[in-house]
């Protein structure tokens, strides 16, 4: 398996296409948000922290949509586990994508973990799965913001992300961390 890629703000992100819970296919190239697409990569059905995190996102989804942000949650879980997720987690409005290929996860800079058996919730971890990340992609396909996790803990608060989006739009604030080569900016 290759090392995770590093994505840079103001640069195009890799392609992304996943099947959706409930049918159909989600393609990043087909998205046309007013401002941003918020891609929330989550660890999978086995992760209780992801459950709480995505329930919080579900409560704030209308606020994100009102600010011109479209949202999707994506995991490397297979179809069966992915279809259980919204029901078991009581997430009613967020769209769920699944079958994220682990090589594609690496292209997006995600870390990959090995399963550790049964979780406290009694759900078996997959043999391999992608760790959590959050990316905000501009409507032109360039990365604006990214946060990549090696652990399920200490993720960006959706309240903070939503407030940041409002500030960014109000102040026309650019994506930061954009320098590819500090010798030739």
C-alpha positions as CSV (number, residue, x, y, z in Angstrom):
1,X,0.0,0.0,0.0
2,X,1.3,3.4,-0.8
3,X,1.9,6.2,1.6
4,X,-0.9,8.8,2.1
5,X,-0.8,11.7,-0.3
6,X,-0.7,15.3,0.9
7,X,-3.4,17.5,-0.4
8,X,-2.8,21.2,-0.7
9,X,-5.2,24.1,-0.4
10,X,-5.9,25.9,-3.7
11,X,-4.9,22.8,-5.7
12,X,-7.4,20.3,-7.3
13,X,-8.4,17.3,-5.2
14,X,-8.4,13.8,-6.5
15,X,-11.4,12.4,-8.2
16,X,-13.9,10.7,-5.9
17,X,-16.9,8.4,-6.7
18,X,-18.8,6.1,-4.3
19,X,-22.1,4.3,-4.2
20,X,-24.8,5.8,-2.0
21,X,-26.8,4.2,0.7
22,X,-30.3,4.1,-0.8
23,X,-29.1,3.8,-4.3
24,X,-27.2,5.8,-6.9
25,X,-23.7,7.0,-7.2
26,X,-22.1,10.2,-5.8
27,X,-19.4,11.8,-7.8
28,X,-17.4,14.8,-6.7
29,X,-17.1,16.0,-10.3
30,X,-21.0,16.2,-10.5
31,X,-21.4,18.4,-7.4
32,X,-22.3,22.0,-7.9
33,X,-22.5,23.6,-4.4
34,X,-22.9,27.3,-4.1
35,X,-19.6,27.5,-2.1
36,X,-18.2,24.2,-0.8
37,X,-18.6,20.4,-0.7
38,X,-17.9,19.1,2.8
39,X,-16.6,15.5,2.6
40,X,-16.6,13.8,6.0
41,X,-14.6,10.5,5.8
42,X,-15.6,8.4,8.8
43,X,-14.2,5.1,10.1
44,X,-17.3,2.9,9.7
45,X,-20.2,1.3,11.5
46,X,-17.9,0.0,14.3
47,X,-16.9,3.5,15.5
48,X,-19.1,5.0,18.3
49,X,-17.2,8.3,18.1
50,X,-18.1,8.5,14.4
51,X,-21.7,7.9,15.4
52,X,-21.8,10.9,17.8
53,X,-19.9,13.0,15.3
54,X,-22.3,12.3,12.4
55,X,-25.3,12.8,14.6
56,X,-24.0,16.3,15.4
57,X,-23.5,16.9,11.7
58,X,-27.0,15.7,11.0
59,X,-28.4,18.3,13.5
60,X,-26.4,21.1,11.7
61,X,-26.9,19.9,8.1
62,X,-29.6,22.6,7.4
63,X,-27.2,25.3,8.6
64,X,-24.5,24.0,6.3
65,X,-26.9,23.8,3.4
66,X,-28.1,27.4,4.1
67,X,-24.5,28.7,3.8
68,X,-24.0,27.0,0.4
69,X,-22.3,23.8,1.7
70,X,-23.3,20.4,0.4
71,X,-22.3,17.5,2.7
72,X,-21.5,13.8,2.3
73,X,-20.2,11.2,4.8
74,X,-18.0,8.4,3.3
75,X,-16.5,5.2,4.6
76,X,-14.7,2.1,3.4
77,X,-17.5,0.0,4.8
78,X,-19.2,-2.4,2.4
79,X,-22.8,-2.0,1.4
80,X,-24.4,-4.1,4.2
81,X,-22.6,-2.2,7.0
82,X,-23.1,1.2,5.3
83,X,-26.9,0.5,5.0
84,X,-27.1,-0.2,8.7
85,X,-25.3,3.0,9.7
86,X,-27.9,5.7,9.3
87,X,-30.6,3.7,11.0
88,X,-28.4,2.4,13.9
89,X,-26.9,5.9,14.4
90,X,-30.2,7.7,14.0
91,X,-28.7,10.0,11.3
92,X,-31.7,11.0,9.1
93,X,-30.5,13.6,6.6
94,X,-26.8,13.2,5.8
95,X,-26.0,11.2,2.6
96,X,-23.8,8.2,3.1
97,X,-21.3,6.9,0.6
98,X,-19.5,3.6,1.0
99,X,-17.0,1.2,-0.5
100,X,-14.2,3.8,-0.5
101,X,-11.3,1.9,-2.0
102,X,-8.3,2.0,0.3
103,X,-6.0,3.1,-2.5
104,X,-8.4,6.0,-3.2
105,X,-8.4,6.7,0.5
106,X,-4.6,7.0,0.3
107,X,-4.9,9.4,-2.7
108,X,-7.0,11.6,-0.4
109,X,-4.3,11.5,2.4
110,X,-6.3,9.2,4.7
111,X,-4.6,6.8,7.1
112,X,-5.4,3.1,7.2
113,X,-5.8,1.1,10.3
114,X,-6.0,-2.6,11.1
115,X,-9.1,-4.1,12.9
116,X,-8.8,-4.9,16.5
117,X,-11.7,-7.3,16.8
118,X,-15.0,-6.5,18.6
119,X,-15.7,-3.0,19.8
120,X,-17.3,-2.2,23.1
121,X,-20.6,-1.9,21.1
122,X,-20.2,-5.5,19.9
123,X,-19.4,-4.6,16.3
124,X,-16.5,-6.3,14.6
125,X,-13.9,-3.9,13.1
126,X,-13.0,-4.6,9.5
127,X,-9.6,-6.1,8.8
128,X,-8.5,-2.8,7.3
129,X,-10.4,0.5,7.2
130,X,-9.7,4.2,6.5
131,X,-9.4,6.7,9.4
132,X,-11.4,9.9,9.7
133,X,-10.8,13.1,7.8
134,X,-12.7,16.2,6.9
135,X,-12.2,18.1,3.6
136,X,-13.9,21.2,2.4
137,X,-13.7,21.5,-1.4
138,X,-14.5,24.6,-3.3
139,X,-17.1,24.4,-6.1
140,X,-14.2,24.6,-8.6
141,X,-12.7,21.3,-7.2
142,X,-9.8,22.9,-5.3
143,X,-9.1,22.1,-1.7
144,X,-10.0,24.8,0.8
145,X,-9.6,23.1,4.1
146,X,-8.5,19.7,5.4
147,X,-8.1,17.8,8.7
148,X,-6.8,14.3,8.6
149,X,-6.9,12.0,11.7
150,X,-4.8,9.1,12.7
151,X,-7.2,8.3,15.6
152,X,-10.9,8.6,16.1
153,X,-10.5,11.3,18.8
154,X,-10.3,15.2,18.8
155,X,-12.0,16.0,15.5
156,X,-12.9,19.5,14.3
157,X,-16.2,20.6,15.8
158,X,-19.0,21.1,13.2
159,X,-20.0,24.3,15.1
160,X,-16.4,25.6,14.6
161,X,-16.4,24.5,10.9
162,X,-19.8,26.2,10.3
163,X,-18.6,29.4,12.0
164,X,-15.4,29.3,9.9
165,X,-17.4,28.9,6.7
166,X,-19.5,32.0,7.6
167,X,-16.3,34.0,8.4
168,X,-14.5,32.8,5.2
169,X,-17.5,33.8,3.0
170,X,-17.9,37.2,4.8
171,X,-14.2,38.1,4.6
172,X,-13.4,36.3,1.3
173,X,-10.7,34.5,3.2
174,X,-8.4,32.3,1.1
175,X,-7.4,28.7,1.7
176,X,-4.2,28.7,3.8
177,X,-1.3,26.2,3.7
178,X,-1.1,26.6,0.0
179,X,2.7,26.9,-0.4
180,X,4.1,23.9,-2.3
181,X,7.7,24.9,-2.3
182,X,8.8,27.5,0.2
183,X,11.8,28.3,-2.0
184,X,9.6,29.2,-4.9
185,X,6.3,30.5,-3.6
